Amino acid sequence: MNYLAHAYLSFNEPEILAGNMISDFVKGKKKFDYSLTIQQGIALHRAIDQFTDFHPVTQEAKSYFKKDYRLYSGAFVDVVFDHFLANDKNEFSNDKELDSFCQSTYHNLQNNSSVFPEKFLQMLPYMKKQNWLFHYGSREGIEKSFGGLVRRAVYLSESAIAFSIFNNYYQELEKCYQLFFPEIKKFSAQYVSELNNQ
């Protein structure tokens, strides 16, 4: 799952959200530099990633990208699933509700920004100004996100093929999302509930 899903699966808990969003930027024992609740958000992020990576429906979605992108196929699927989440009327009834969630997410992240890793802190203003989370909902936003993925990746040189795959297999990928998201939502809610009861 990508940024929108990780934010959404933090269930409106600001410090869980903070940890969930910065997890990829926190290596090894550095996680112990953070408050317990942010550490729990980091752990939630990693649990979500593991659940996602090994789920058979995710494997099916990756198969569309695997021939051209191999190990990076999962990264493209993460972005694709954010697109379908942004357009999922069961989760966001309209664009106004989606944007309200996005703005609340940026606000909560800003409130915790004093403890963020430098790389995430540098990225956050662009995320907010360009409203990345909201724009996952459009095809143009996905095209830009694919391009951003390539810029950050060591072994990728283009994303045009990935965008073509996204468009050509749109319905098949949407079906994968529809089968998968209720399961990751249930898993994440249970995980957060267990954290709160510790």
Secondary structure by P-SEA (a helix, b strand, c coil): ccaaaaaaaccccaaaaaaaaacccccccccccccaaaaaaaaaaaaaaaaaaacaaaaaaacccccccccaaaaaaaaaaaaaaaacccccccaaaaaaaaaaaaaaaaaacccccaaaaaaaaaaaaaccccccccaaaaaaaaaaaaaaccccccaaaaaaaaaaaaaaaaaaaaacaaaaaaaaaaaaaaaaac
